[in-house]
Amino acid sequence: MLAAACLARPLPLRSEAAVLHPTVSVQGAVVTFYAGHLVLDARAGSLSDGVLTVTADRIIVDLRANRYVAAGSVTVLGSRSAHGDALGMDLLSHRGVLISSGAATQKLYLDGASMPLAQNSEVPGRGAAAQPADPLSLPDVGTEQPYAVAPSAVAHLGADVRLRRVRVLVPGGQTVPLPSYVYTFSTDSGYVVSNVNAGAEDLPIYFGSTPNSIQGAHFFYNPLVKLGIGFDDHIVFGQRAYDLISLSPVNGPTKTFNVTWQQHINDHASQTFFSSTTTGIGTSDNYDVRDSIHRSFLELTASQFRGNHGSTLAWQSYDQPLGATASSSVYFHLRSEYGYQHVPEEFSFAPFAFDAVLPRTVFHKAVEGYIASQPWRLNPSTSLGPSIDVRAETDTLPHRQTSETYIVTLQHRWTRDILTTVSASETPILDRYPSVATGYRTHFSEQTVQVYYDRGDAFSLFLTGVHSAARSDNPSPPAVPPWTLLADVRFRVTPSLSLDLSRSYFFGYNGRRFGSFGFQILP
């Protein structure tokens, strides 16, 4: 027999109910987390979602569907209590059904803590329409192995799971104990991006979280201290805005403190601020605001560093079809800009005399055009795509520069798993200095070969080879590494753990052969 009464807590106001990432706490003798399916499985557990507290022999939380199922000696606690054998509940609406399987199966429909519990009938005005077709259905994790086990977990719906006194499973059946570990699964970019000064080999371990933030430690290679350690904090306001704060490495003589603020002002405007302070060097600040207007956007950028400062106002069209129809395979965009750059002291450079006095503030204006084509199908497996970019700039130094970039990309799919891309680019640049009647020509060439081998989630390999060359009659010609090779491999170690490894090779350019390792742990 069901024992039940009204749960007297009033219905939350709409503003309260619209919490971005509601909190759900789960405890048990063992709480198992399946990262691939975003499932928490608590045995001899309890769950609290801020509206109800539930205890049961087993509680399974489906963080993809934002619902849970409790089974075995179920007790639901509000201002009063209800008991049954199974409970299916939606975590967002707090509506569900409590079932008792006595001589006759009885159902108790719950609607948070705002309305009476209706026995063997639908909640008036809400009813079965508010219930899933099978409120007791369980997520199928299949053969997936646990990602971590812990005695308790705190989930922020749509964002992350924080496991306390956790043991994370690694290859070989071993576990790594941690006092706290946070797994994020939000699609909001503020949870994914990072401004830690760490390089490609960064290994992040997040340990703290709130309904709109996560905190983590980062481990990476540092030339001075070898193993660098950094910390960061992500404060996220959904897709609307985020703040990133980081300090790294905390264990070296040179430390970098970074702050990033990104905001979507409205559906057509956004702004970003980034500040970086390094001990012994100083602080640099960069700001960018962009606003979309009829098939184009305006952009204002500004920056400063130790007395150097500058700003640019630009207009750029979005890609437009070239021709009368929107389905044209050829498209283009245009750009124009005006800005300035100020330096506290300008040193002379070629072609000016060594004792020439150059202006400390230089204003520039530029126009640019880009045209490209959708890939042309040479056959069902091969495509060819060209693009051309032309830019002309003039400034008050005075200096005139014209640059052109021509790119051709050939792509061929050999099998379902193997894809190759070959591209070549040529960039001629002409610099003219009218006041001294001198000009320089510079030419960059680059050829790239990329090979993709992708077997889906089980294994993927990405190889990139680049040949670069530069020639110029400038007395200080540019230098580029002639050969570069990059390899990136991702493979699944266990059903719940993947590794991603990457590294570059420079063939001895300037005495350098290998670049730093890139290392990532993925579910």
N, C-alpha and C positions, 0 to 999 in steps of 0.2 A: 504494500500500500504506500502510495506517495504521501509524504508529510510535507506540506508546503504552506506558505503564506505570502503576503505582499512583501516585496523588497522595497523599502520605503525611500531609498535615495532618489531625489527628483531627477528628471531627465536633464542632462547637461544642456546648457545653452548652445545654440548653433555655433557660436565662436569657439566655445570650449570643445565641442565635439569635433571641430575641424582641425584638431592638432595635426601638424604635418606628419609626424612619425610617432603614433601612440606607442606607449611602453607596455610590454608584456614580460612578466617575471615568471620563470619556471624553475622549480627545485625538485630534487628527487634523490633516491639512493644512487641512481646513475642517470645522467642526462646525456644522450648520444646525439651528435650533430652530423647530418648528412648534407654536405655542402652542395653536391650536384643537384639535389632536389629541394634544398632549403627546408629541411625537416628537422625538428627537435623531437626526440623520443625520450620521455621521462618515465621511469619506473618507480612506483611508490612515491608519486609526485604530487605537487601542488602547483597551481597556476593562479596568478593575479593579473588582471588587466585594468585595474583602476575602477572597475564597476562591480565585478564579481570576483570572488575567490573560490576556486574549485580544487578539491582533493579527490584522488582516485588511485586505483592500483596502477593505471597506465594512462598517460596523457601524450597524445601525438599532435604536434603543432605544425601545420602546413603554412610556411611563411610566403609561399607563392600565392596561395588562395586566401590568405589572411583568415584562417579558420582553424579550429581544433576539435579533436574528438577525445573524450575521456571515457574510460571503461573500467568497470569493476569497483563496487563500493563508492559510488560517486556521491559527493556532498557539495552542494552549491550554497555559498554563504553570501548573504547581503546583510540587511538589517535583521533578517531572519534566515532560516535555512530550508533547503529541500534536499531530498535523498532519492537516488535511483541507481540503475545499473549501467546506463550509458548516456552520454551527453554529446550532442553536436552543436557547436556554437560558432557564429560569425564574429570575428574580432572587431570589425568596424561598426556594424550595426548593433552588436550585442544581442542579437536575436538567435534563438536556438530551440532545441527540443530535448527534454529530459525524459528518458524511457525507463520504466520499471517492468521487469518480466516476471511477474508473479503468476497467479492462477490465470489472470487475464492481463494482457499487455496494456499498460497505461502510459499515456503520453502527457507531458506537461510542457506547454509552449511558453517560452520565456521571451520577454522583450526588455532586456536590460534590467534596470531597477525601477522603471517608471510606471509599469502597469501591473495589475494583478496577474498571477500565474493562472492560466486557464487550463484546467484539467480535462484531458480527452477532447479538447476542442481547440480551434484556432484562436489566436489572439484577436479580439474584435478589431476589425478594420485593418489588420495586418495579415494574419493567417498564413496559409500555405504559400501564398504568392511571395512572401518574404523569405521562405525557406528554400534551400537547395533541394533538388529532386531527391537526393539521398543524403540527408544531413549527417549520417554516420559513415559515409564513405571515407576511406583512408587513402592517402597518397602512396603510390607504389614506388618504392625505392629500388625494386629489382635486385640486382646483384651488387649494388653499390656498397662499398665498404665505408665504415664510419670515418669521418674526417677528424673528429675530436670527441673526447668524452670528458665530462665534468660533473660536479654535484649541483651546479646551478648555472642558469643562463638568463640574460636580459636581452630581449629582442626589441628593436625599434622598427616597427612595421614599415616595410619598403626601404629600409636603410641598412641595418647591421644587426649582428648578434654578438654580444659580449659574453664569453664563457669564463668563469672564475675557477681558479685552482684546476686548470685544464691540462690535459695530456693530449697533445697533437700527434696523430699517427704519421709516421714517416716510413720510407721503404725498409723492408726487412722485418716488418712487424714491430719495430721499436717505437717508443713514444718520447716526445720532448715535453717535459713538464714546464708550465709557465704559470705565474700567479694570475695573469689575466690575458686574454687573447680576443681580439675583435676581428670578425669576418664581415666585410662589407659587400653588399649586393645591390646597392642603389644605382639607378641610372642617372642620378644627378651628377653633373660633371665635377662639382666640388669635392665629391668623395674620391674621385679617380685621379685628378691632376695633383701634382706636387711641385713645390718650389724649393725643396731641399737641395743645397749645393753639394751633390753627391756624385754625379756622373752616372754612366750607364750601368754600373755594377751594383746599384743600390738594392739592398735587401730590406724591405720595410716589415716591421712587426707592430701592428697596432694593438694597444692594450687598454685604452679608455674610450668611452663613448657616452654621449647624452642624446636626447631625441634629435638634436640638430648639430652634433659635432663628433669628431673622432680625434684621438691623440695617439701618436705612435713614435717608435724609435726606428732609426735607419742605420744600417751597418753597410759600410762601403770601403773600398780601397782608397787610401790617401798616401801620396808619396812621402810625406813627412812622418806620420805616425803609423803607417801601414793600415791598421784597422781603425777607420774613422767611425765615430758615433754621432748621430744627429737626432734631434727631436722636432716634431712638428704638430701643429694643431689645425684642424679643418673645421671651420664654422660654416654650416651650409643652411641656406634658406630656400630649399627646393631648387627649381630651375631659375629662380629669380635672382639669387646672388650667393656669393660665398667669399669667405676670408681665409687666407692661408698664412700661417705664421711659422717660421722655422729657424732653428739655430744649429749650425754644423760647421766643422766637427767640434764638439764640446771638449774633446780631449787633445786638441792641438794648439800650437802657438798662434795660428791664424784662424779666426772664426768669422763666419758669415751669417748675418741675421737678415732674413728676407721676409717681406710682407707683400702679399698680393690681395687686392680687392677687385672683384669683378661683379658687375651688376647689370641686369637687364632692366633698363629704366621703364620701358614699355614694350609693346610688341614690335617696335621698329627701331629702337635705340638702345645702345648698350655702352658701358664705359668700363675701363680697366686701369688700375693703378698698381705699379710694381716698384718697390723700394728695396735696395740691397745695400747693406753696410758691411764692409770687410775691415777688420782691424789692420791698421797700418796703411790703408788705402783710402778709405772714405766712403761716402754715401752717394749712390746714384739713384735718381728717381725717373720714372717713365709713366706718362699718362696718355691714354687714348680714348676718345669718345667717337662713336659712329652712329649715324642716323640715316635710315633708309628713306629715300624719296623717289617718287615715280621711276621705277626700273633703274635706280642708281642709288648711290649713297654718298654722304659727306663724311669726311673723317678729319679730326683734329688731333695731332700728336704733339707732345711736348716732352722734353728731357732736360736733365741737368746733372752735372758731375764736377765738383771742385772748381766752380767758376765757369765751366763750359755749359752753355745752355742753348737750346734751339727749339723751334716749333715749325710745323708744317700743316697747312690746310689743303686738303685734296678732295677732288670730286672724281668718282669713277662710276661708269655705267656697269650694270650687270651684263652678263653675256647675252648678246642679241643675235637672232638669226640674220644672216646676210642674204637678203632676197625678199620676195613679196610674201612668202609663206612661213609660218612659224615652224614648219617641219624641215626647213632647210638644214642640210648637213654641215654647212659652213656657218660659223658664228664669230663674233668679235666683241671687244669692249674697248672703251676709250678712257683715258685718265688725264687729268690736269692737276697741277699742284703749285703752291706758292709758299715759301717759307724762308727761314733765316737760321744761321748758325753763328754763335758768338764764342770766342775763345779769349781767355785773359791775356794770352801772348801768342802771336803768330810768328813762327820761325820760317825763314825763307826756304824755298825748295826749287828744284829745277822746273822751268827754265829761267827763273828769276835770279838776279845777282845775289851773292851770298849775304850782302849787307842791305838788301832791299827791305823796305818797310811795307809790310802787307797789312791790309785792313783786318781788324779783329772781328768785325761783324760783316758777314757776307749774306746777301739775300739771293735766293734762287727761284727760278720758275721753270716748269717742265711740262711737256705734253708727251703722251705715250699712247700707242695703239697696239692692240693684240688681235690676231686673227688665227683661227684654228679650224680644223675639220673633225667631224666625227670619224672614227676609224673606218677606212675603206675596206670592205671585205674582198680580199683577193681570192679566197676560196673559203669553204666552211670552217677551216681551222686556222686561217691566217688573216691578219688585218694590218693595215698600215695607216698611221696617223701623223700629219704634219702640223706645225705651228710656227708662227712668226711674231716676234715682238720688236717694236721699234720705239726708241725713246730719245728725245732731244731735250737737253737741259742747258740753260744759260744762267750765269751768276755775275755778281758785281765785283768779282776779283780783279779783272774780268776773266771768265773761262767759259768755253763752249764745249759741250760734249755730245756726241751722237753715238748711240750703241744700238746694235741689232743682234737678235738672237734667233737662230734658225734651228729647229728641232724636228727630227724624223724618228718615229718609233715603230718598230716592226714587232708584232706579237704572233706567236705560233703555239697552239696547243697540240702536243704530241699524243697524249693520252688523257684520260679523265684526271689523272694524278699529276701530270707533268706539263708545265707551262714555261715557255722561255720568252724573254723580252730583250730586244736589242735596240738601243737608241744611240743617236749621234747628234751632237749639238756644236754649232759654230757661232762664236760671238766676236765680231769685229767691233772695235771701239776707236773713235777718233777724238782726241783731245786737242783743242786749239786755245792758244793764249794770245789774243789780238794785240795786247799792249807791248809784247816783245816779238810779235810776228813769228811765233814758233808753234809747231804742232807735233803730236806724237801719235803713232798708230800702235795699237795693241790687239792681239788676236788670241782668244781662248778656244781650245778644242777639247771635246770630251766624248768618249765612247764608253757605253755602259752595256754590260751583258748581265742579265738576271735569270736565274733558274729557280723555279718553284717546284717543289715536290711535296704534295699535300695528300696525306691519307686520312684527312679528317682529324678527329680528336686524338687518335692513337699516335700519329707521328707526322711531323712536317719539317722540311728543310728548305732554307732560303739562302742562296748564294748570289753575291753581287761582286762583279769585277769591274773596275773603273780604270780607264787609261786617260790621263789628262796631260795637256801640253799648253804652254803659253809662250808667246814671243812678242817682243816690243822693242821699239827704238828709244824708249824712255831710258834715261841714265839710271833710274832705279826701277828695273823691270820687275813684274810680279813673279812669284815663285809658287808652283803647285806641285804636289806629290805626283810623280809620273804614273805610279801603279798603286792601286788599293784593292784589297780583297776583304769582303765582309761575309761572315758565316753566321747564320742564326738557325738553331735547331730546337724544336719543341717536341717532347715525347711524354707519354703517360707512364708514370712509374707504378702507380696503383690505380684502382678504379676511382679513387677520390683525390689523387695527387698527380700534378704534371709539373715538369721542369722546363724552363726556357733558358738556353745558354747562347751567348753571342760573343764574337770577338773579331777584331779587325787586324789586318796584316799590311804593313807599309813597305815591305821589300827594302828595308835599310835606308829609306829616305831620311836625310839629316840624322843618320845614326839610329833611327827608330825602326823597329821591326813590328813587335806586337803591341796592339792597343790593350786597354783594360778589358777585363771580363764583364759581360752583362749577364746577370743572374736573376731569375724570377721564379717564385713558387706560385703555382696556380692550382685551383681546384679541378 
